[in-house]
């Protein structure tokens, strides 16, 4: 019997390779963090598209895995102690995959927690602020006559990119060596200046160190592949 057979989500997204990590996701900034990490580590996985267009994230099967109805989520059939493990929240998944693979998160205690602090910088700051800016600049919020909400998120997004630029002025990547902090942060930076079309709005040209690191990030082979996983139907 497959280790996945007890998970209701397997009924909606049957595993063709039940021995692999199962990824339930969509190629959004949060979603591609995990597909990029899986590609970078070389861990075997099977992706499943969770379509927002058909409200897959609200299906009973998906909610059985993540009651918060957000992507991404994973099931590792060979988790700690050889038992299946399900996880949601992209930051937690990145940490788990780093520990499982022994890559992109230092074993040195000080460096390890400094990396985690930059991961939290993305989770608590960059993600929410860039997402709100996207809403008010590109989506329904752009129709609001009152531009004060948009301008608030513009100012905060610019401040956060400035913090990142200062950090990158003296090192190649956020921690010097490439890490889960970069895998978390740069999909959001890419989305801000690309999909959200907010580069000019925040004055992205003023942050050359971020631009340099973003350019290096998007040319990594694992990133190129991970950005398109799961493939949209």
ABEGO torsion letter per residue (X at the ends): XBAAAABAAAAABBBABAABBBBBBBBBAAAAAAAAAAAAAGBBBBBBBBBAAAGAAABAAAAAABAAGBOBBBBBABBBGGBBBBBBEAAAAAAAAAAAAGBGBBABAAAAAAAAAAAAAAAAAAAAAAAAAAAAAABAAAABABAAAAAAAAAAAAAAAAAAAAAAAABABAAGBBBAAAAAAAAAAAAAABAAGAAAAAGAAABAAAAAAAAAAAABAAAAAAAAOBBBX
